[in-house]
Amino acid sequence: MFVNPAPISGWVNGNLYVPTTEEIGILPIPEEIHTTSGMAGYVPTMDGDQQHWFLAAKQGTRKPVLPVHTPAEKELFRELMNHDSSFSPQSGEPRWRDAVKIWNANADQKDNISYKLIEQLKVYYAKWKILLHVKETMSLSASARKPLALIIHDPQHSAAAPAVQVQQMRPLAIERGLLDMPTTTTMTPVTPNLNLPGPPKPHNHSTTNQTPSTSATETPAPTSSVKHGSGSHMVQANHIDMRAQAEMLARQRVADTMAKSKPALAPRKRRTCRKCAKLECPGSQTVSNCWNPCQDCRTINCRGRNSKRPEKTCYEGWD
């Protein structure tokens, strides 16, 4: 246990208070409000298959208690304001105790209607009056707004607009082929072998003049294949060159980025002897290895300057 602990501002010790039975979040509706509002209690075997059964179970009512928010509830409120005397009496505010019972009775008969409290009906009634005043103002000013609306939405305004020139769409035409790109490696196109053996010729000993004509008729076939083959090899070579060029550019960009992110370190200054201040002296590692005279007092047995205060002389830096 702490003795005389330091107080902490803004902190409340919850162990000093007695726990209560209150529920934070969904509070149950008291039985008194059940009776005055005409709400039925929650029965798990009968009311457990509805949409908001969990909320109704926590509130302890047959249907959940929610504000007016669905289109069906807004339509029911409008009908009750027009036809029910409890909602729209001849003078004054609605009779809320009777109105809430009428509403909850309709909720028991309809699926999309939930239970309401008097406070929830009052909140929506205030919103209803605001919307009613807006509609009343729009209705009274309709005669004054109609000429202005006709002027604003006059279709003759579009007739005064200049005509848009119609341009005929032209199909895209390729004017040039692939551009020549510089490459680092020279790609040699593969040349097809023109001396490949062809298909075997039939032996015909009856005439001797058929051999030249046969070879002449078979000559164009390899030529067309050669042209097609050389073109495909050139396209393949161009693709390889473009890929190599793209890889080279990517590597160059990565190298430039790494060079910018990691600046070059400055070269480290070479260490000198603190006694004689010479680069070649072995005393640059240990001053006891130096046999040269001191740079300040010119004596050999001096221990040299203090490395922690190198700007001071040997007889000032050690004080």
C-alpha positions as CSV (number, residue, x, y, z in Angstrom):
1,M,0.0,0.0,0.0
2,F,1.2,3.5,-0.9
3,V,1.8,5.9,2.0
4,N,0.7,9.5,1.2
5,P,0.3,8.9,-2.6
6,A,0.4,11.9,-4.9
7,P,-3.1,12.9,-6.0
8,I,-3.8,12.6,-9.8
9,S,-5.9,15.4,-11.2
10,G,-8.9,14.5,-13.4
11,W,-9.1,10.8,-12.2
12,V,-12.0,9.4,-10.2
13,N,-11.5,6.2,-8.2
14,G,-14.5,4.0,-9.1
15,N,-13.8,1.7,-6.1
16,L,-15.1,4.4,-3.8
17,Y,-18.7,4.2,-5.2
18,V,-21.4,1.5,-4.7
19,P,-22.2,-0.3,-7.9
20,T,-25.8,0.3,-9.2
21,T,-28.2,-1.8,-11.3
22,E,-28.5,0.7,-14.1
23,E,-28.1,-0.4,-17.7
24,I,-26.1,1.8,-20.1
25,G,-27.4,1.9,-23.6
26,I,-30.9,0.5,-24.1
27,L,-33.0,1.3,-21.1
28,P,-36.2,-0.7,-20.3
29,I,-39.5,1.2,-20.4
30,P,-41.1,1.4,-17.0
31,E,-44.5,-0.3,-16.3
32,E,-46.2,3.0,-15.6
33,I,-45.4,4.2,-19.1
34,H,-46.6,0.9,-20.5
35,T,-50.0,1.6,-18.9
36,T,-50.3,5.3,-19.8
37,S,-49.1,4.8,-23.4
38,G,-51.0,1.7,-24.2
39,M,-48.0,-0.5,-24.8
40,A,-48.1,-4.3,-24.5
41,G,-45.3,-6.2,-22.8
42,Y,-42.7,-8.4,-24.6
43,V,-43.5,-12.1,-24.9
44,P,-40.5,-14.1,-26.3
45,T,-42.6,-16.9,-27.7
46,M,-44.8,-14.5,-29.7
47,D,-42.7,-11.4,-30.3
48,G,-39.3,-13.0,-31.0
49,D,-39.7,-13.3,-34.8
50,Q,-40.0,-9.6,-35.6
51,Q,-37.2,-7.5,-37.2
52,H,-36.1,-5.5,-34.1
53,W,-36.8,-8.2,-31.5
54,F,-33.6,-7.5,-29.6
55,L,-34.4,-3.9,-29.1
56,A,-38.0,-4.8,-28.1
57,A,-36.7,-7.4,-25.6
58,K,-34.3,-4.9,-24.0
59,Q,-37.1,-2.3,-23.7
60,G,-39.6,-4.8,-22.5
61,T,-42.3,-3.9,-25.1
62,R,-44.1,-5.9,-27.8
63,K,-42.6,-3.6,-30.4
64,P,-39.5,-1.4,-30.3
65,V,-40.0,2.2,-29.2
66,L,-38.4,4.4,-31.9
67,P,-38.9,8.0,-33.2
68,V,-41.0,8.7,-36.3
69,H,-38.6,7.9,-39.2
70,T,-40.1,5.5,-41.8
71,P,-42.4,6.5,-44.7
72,A,-45.2,4.3,-43.3
73,E,-45.1,6.1,-40.0
74,K,-45.0,9.6,-41.6
75,E,-48.0,8.6,-43.7
76,L,-49.9,7.4,-40.6
77,F,-49.1,10.6,-38.8
78,R,-50.5,12.6,-41.8
79,E,-53.7,10.5,-41.8
80,L,-54.2,11.0,-38.0
81,M,-53.6,14.7,-38.3
82,N,-56.3,14.9,-40.9
83,H,-59.0,12.6,-39.5
84,D,-58.4,12.0,-35.8
85,S,-59.6,14.6,-33.3
86,S,-57.0,13.7,-30.7
87,F,-54.2,14.8,-33.1
88,S,-56.0,17.8,-34.5
89,P,-58.5,19.3,-32.1
90,Q,-60.5,22.3,-32.9
91,S,-58.2,24.5,-30.8
92,G,-54.9,24.1,-29.0
93,E,-52.3,21.4,-29.0
94,P,-53.1,17.7,-29.6
95,R,-54.3,15.7,-26.7
96,W,-51.1,13.7,-26.3
97,R,-52.2,11.2,-23.7
98,D,-55.0,10.0,-26.0
99,A,-52.9,10.5,-29.2
100,V,-50.1,8.2,-28.0
101,K,-52.7,5.4,-27.2
102,I,-54.2,5.7,-30.6
103,W,-50.8,5.5,-32.3
104,N,-49.7,2.5,-30.3
105,A,-53.1,0.8,-31.1
106,N,-52.3,1.2,-34.8
107,A,-48.8,-0.1,-34.2
108,D,-50.2,-3.3,-32.8
109,Q,-52.2,-3.8,-36.0
110,K,-49.6,-2.8,-38.7
111,D,-46.2,-4.3,-39.3
112,N,-44.1,-1.2,-40.2
113,I,-45.3,0.9,-37.3
114,S,-43.4,1.0,-34.0
115,Y,-44.4,2.2,-30.5
116,K,-44.0,5.8,-29.6
117,L,-43.7,7.9,-26.5
118,I,-45.4,11.3,-26.0
119,E,-42.0,13.1,-26.3
120,Q,-41.3,11.4,-29.7
121,L,-44.7,12.5,-31.0
122,K,-44.1,16.1,-29.8
123,V,-40.7,16.2,-31.6
124,Y,-42.2,15.1,-34.9
125,Y,-45.2,17.4,-34.4
126,A,-42.9,20.4,-34.2
127,K,-41.2,19.3,-37.5
128,W,-44.7,18.8,-39.0
129,K,-45.7,22.4,-38.3
130,I,-42.5,23.7,-39.9
131,L,-43.1,21.7,-43.1
132,L,-46.8,22.8,-43.0
133,H,-45.8,26.5,-42.9
134,V,-43.4,26.0,-45.8
135,K,-46.1,24.4,-47.9
136,E,-48.5,27.2,-47.0
137,T,-46.0,29.8,-48.0
138,M,-45.3,28.1,-51.3
139,S,-49.1,27.9,-52.0
140,L,-49.7,31.6,-51.2
141,S,-46.8,32.7,-53.3
142,A,-47.6,30.5,-56.3
143,S,-49.3,33.2,-58.2
144,A,-46.3,35.5,-57.8
145,R,-43.7,32.9,-58.6
146,K,-45.4,31.5,-61.7
147,P,-44.6,34.3,-64.1
148,L,-41.0,34.3,-63.0
149,A,-40.7,30.6,-63.4
150,L,-42.0,30.9,-66.9
151,I,-39.4,33.4,-67.8
152,I,-36.6,31.4,-66.3
153,H,-37.7,28.1,-67.9
154,D,-38.7,29.7,-71.3
155,P,-37.8,27.2,-74.1
156,Q,-37.2,30.1,-76.5
157,H,-33.9,30.8,-74.7
158,S,-32.5,27.7,-76.4
159,A,-33.4,29.0,-79.8
160,A,-31.1,32.0,-79.4
161,A,-28.1,29.8,-78.7
162,P,-25.6,29.5,-81.7
163,A,-25.6,26.2,-83.5
164,V,-22.8,23.8,-82.8
165,Q,-20.7,22.9,-85.8
166,V,-21.0,19.3,-86.6
167,Q,-17.6,17.7,-87.3
168,Q,-17.4,14.4,-89.0
169,M,-15.3,11.9,-87.1
170,R,-12.3,10.7,-88.9
171,P,-11.0,7.2,-88.3
172,L,-7.5,7.0,-86.8
173,A,-4.8,6.3,-89.4
174,I,-1.3,5.0,-88.6
175,E,1.1,7.3,-90.5
176,R,4.4,5.7,-89.3
177,G,5.5,2.4,-87.8
178,L,7.7,1.8,-84.8
179,L,10.3,4.4,-84.0
180,D,14.0,3.5,-84.0
181,M,15.3,3.5,-80.5
182,P,19.0,3.5,-79.6
183,T,20.0,0.2,-78.0
184,T,23.0,-0.8,-76.0
185,T,23.3,-4.3,-77.5
186,T,23.1,-5.0,-81.2
187,M,20.5,-7.5,-82.1
188,T,21.1,-9.3,-85.4
189,P,18.0,-10.5,-87.2
190,V,17.7,-14.2,-87.9
191,T,18.0,-14.9,-91.6
192,P,16.1,-18.0,-92.7
193,N,18.0,-20.6,-94.6
194,L,16.9,-20.6,-98.2
195,N,18.6,-23.9,-99.0
196,L,16.3,-26.1,-97.0
197,P,15.3,-29.3,-98.7
198,G,11.8,-29.1,-100.2
199,P,9.3,-31.9,-100.5
200,P,10.2,-34.9,-102.6
201,K,9.4,-34.5,-106.2
202,P,7.6,-37.3,-108.1
203,H,9.8,-39.2,-110.6
204,N,8.6,-38.9,-114.1
205,H,10.8,-40.5,-116.8
206,S,8.4,-39.8,-119.7
207,T,9.5,-36.2,-120.4
208,T,12.7,-34.3,-119.5
209,N,11.2,-30.8,-119.9
210,Q,9.0,-31.0,-116.8
211,T,11.7,-30.5,-114.2
212,P,12.5,-26.8,-114.9
213,S,8.8,-25.9,-115.1
214,T,8.2,-27.7,-111.7
215,S,11.0,-25.8,-110.0
216,A,9.8,-22.5,-111.5
217,T,6.4,-23.0,-110.2
218,E,7.6,-23.9,-106.7
219,T,10.0,-20.9,-106.3
220,P,7.4,-18.2,-105.1
221,A,6.4,-20.3,-102.1
222,P,9.7,-20.1,-100.2
223,T,9.9,-16.4,-101.1
224,S,6.7,-15.5,-99.4
225,S,7.7,-17.5,-96.3
226,V,11.0,-15.8,-96.2
227,K,9.4,-12.3,-96.2
228,H,7.0,-13.3,-93.5
229,G,9.7,-14.9,-91.5
230,S,12.1,-12.0,-91.8
231,G,9.4,-9.5,-90.8
232,S,8.4,-11.5,-87.7
233,H,12.0,-11.8,-86.6
234,M,12.5,-8.0,-87.0
235,V,9.4,-7.3,-84.9
236,Q,10.7,-9.7,-82.3
237,A,14.1,-8.0,-82.3
238,N,12.4,-4.6,-81.9
239,H,10.4,-5.8,-78.9
240,I,13.6,-7.2,-77.3
241,D,15.4,-3.9,-77.9
242,M,12.5,-1.9,-76.3
243,R,12.5,-4.2,-73.3
244,A,16.3,-3.8,-72.9
245,Q,16.0,-0.1,-73.2
246,A,13.2,0.0,-70.6
247,E,15.2,-2.1,-68.2
248,M,18.2,0.2,-68.6
249,L,16.1,3.3,-67.9
250,A,14.6,1.6,-64.8
251,R,18.0,0.7,-63.4
252,Q,19.3,4.2,-64.0
253,R,16.3,5.7,-62.2
254,V,16.8,3.4,-59.2
255,A,20.5,4.2,-59.1
256,D,19.8,8.0,-59.2
257,T,17.2,7.6,-56.4
258,M,19.5,5.7,-54.2
259,A,22.3,8.2,-54.8
260,K,20.0,11.1,-53.8
261,S,18.7,9.3,-50.7
262,K,22.2,8.3,-49.6
263,P,24.6,11.2,-50.0
264,A,28.2,10.5,-50.4
265,L,30.1,10.6,-47.1
266,A,33.0,13.1,-46.8
267,P,36.4,11.4,-46.7
268,R,37.7,11.0,-43.2
269,K,40.7,13.1,-42.3
270,R,43.8,11.2,-41.8
271,R,44.9,10.8,-38.1
272,T,48.2,12.6,-37.1
273,C,50.4,12.3,-34.1
274,R,49.2,14.5,-31.2
275,K,52.8,15.1,-30.1
276,C,54.7,16.0,-33.3
277,A,51.7,16.5,-35.7
278,K,53.2,14.4,-38.4
279,L,51.3,11.9,-40.6
280,E,54.0,9.3,-41.0
281,C,54.8,9.2,-37.3
282,P,53.9,5.9,-35.5
283,G,52.7,8.0,-32.6
284,S,49.4,8.5,-34.5
285,Q,48.2,5.3,-32.8
286,T,50.0,5.5,-29.5
287,V,52.0,8.6,-28.4
288,S,54.5,6.4,-26.6
289,N,55.8,5.2,-30.1
290,C,56.7,8.8,-31.0
291,W,60.4,9.8,-30.7
292,N,60.1,13.2,-32.3
293,P,60.2,16.5,-30.4
294,C,56.9,18.0,-29.4
295,Q,55.4,20.6,-31.7
296,D,54.9,23.0,-28.8
297,C,57.6,22.6,-26.2
298,R,60.2,20.9,-28.6
299,T,61.0,18.2,-25.9
300,I,61.1,14.5,-26.6
301,N,59.6,13.3,-23.2
302,C,56.4,15.4,-23.7
303,R,53.1,13.6,-23.8
304,G,51.8,15.9,-26.5
305,R,48.5,17.7,-26.8
306,N,45.3,16.6,-25.2
307,S,43.1,14.8,-27.8
308,K,39.9,16.1,-26.2
309,R,41.2,19.7,-26.5
310,P,43.4,19.6,-29.6
311,E,43.3,23.4,-30.2
312,K,45.3,24.1,-27.0
313,T,49.1,23.5,-26.6
314,C,50.6,20.7,-24.5
315,Y,51.1,22.9,-21.5
316,E,47.6,24.3,-21.6
317,G,45.4,21.4,-22.6
318,W,46.1,19.2,-19.6
319,D,45.3,21.8,-16.9
